[in-house]
Amino acid sequence: MENEVWYSFDPKTFKFNGVRFADDQPDNSTAKTFEGITNPVWNPTLNKWEGQTIDDYLAQQSTGSETNDVSNKDLQVTIASLVTSMAQQQKTFSTTTGAILQEIAEIKTGK
């Protein structure tokens, strides 16, 4: 069984705190992604991530309404999002490659 991607959150604040790869769902995690959201916070009532959209964040940064300093947490969220995207792409590539190789083998054997 391939490891699944799980997005973990702090059990008290529900703030995103990392990506985990595991066969079974770890405590305080979800498989739901938070693409397009900065500083995501898990909403257990609505069963989704909430936070400021990246577009709103970038617009706010360009207007200078906040400082342009990037916190470590912002960088961690960005890196986690990139790692997640890469893991999903790798999984898709592996699945597609496996299917293609299976079809080639079936063609060669005449099945």
N, C-alpha and C positions, 0 to 999 in steps of 0.2 A: 504494500500500500504506500502511495506517495504521501509525503508530508503536505498538509494543508497549510494555508496562510491564515493566521489568526491575529486580530488586532486587539491588543490588551488595553485595559484601562484601570486606573486606580479605583479600588472598591469604595473609597470614601468620597472622592471628588468627581469620579467618572471621567477624569481627564485622560486622554490618550497617553500611554506610556511605553509603547513599543510594539514591534511585530514579532510574532513567534511562528515557528514552523513545527507542527506536530501532527501526528495521525489523529489524535483525539483532541477535542476542544478543551483548552486549559480554562481554569477558573478565571472569572473576570475578563472574558474575551468574547469576541464576536467575529463572524466571517464577513460581516458587512463592511464595505470599504467606505472611506471618507474622502473620495477624490474631489478635489476642488475646494476643500475647506482647510483653513489654517487654524491651528490650535483646537483641534476637534475635542468635543466633550460628548460622551455617550449619554443618550437620553433613554433610560430603560423603559419609561412609560410609552414612548413613541417607537422604541426599538430602532433608533437611528442615531447617527452622529450629527451634532449640531456645531455651528461655529460660523465665523466670518468667511465668506467666499473669497477665493484667491483674487477674483476680479475686483471685489470691493476693497480688499486689502491693498492691491496694487494701485487702485484709484486713490485711496487714502494716502498712500506713500507719495504719489506724484503731486498731490496738492499740498504736501508738507504739513498736514494736520497732526502728524505724529513724527517722532524722530525716525530717521532712516536706519537706526541701529537694528541689527538682526540679532535676536537672542539665541542662545543655545537651543532652547526648546523649539523655536521656529526652524532652526537648521535640522534638528532631530526629526521633526515632522516632515520636512522636505525630503530628507534622506530616507525615512521610512516609506514615504509615498513612492519614491524612486525604486527602492528595493522591492516593494510590493508589485509595482508595475513590471519590473524585470522578472520577478518570480512567475507572474501570470504569463508573461511572454514566453518564458522558458517552458512552462507547463504546456502551453499551446503548441510550441515548437515540437516538444517531445511527443505529444499526442499525435500531431500531424505527421511527423516523421515515422512513428510507429505504424500508423494507418497506411502510409505510402509503402513502407517496406512489406507490410502484410499483403497489400494488393500486388506488389511485384512478385512476391513468393507464390501467390495464388496463380498469377499469370504464367509463371515459369513451370508450375506443376500441373497446369491445365484445369484447375478447380473452378 
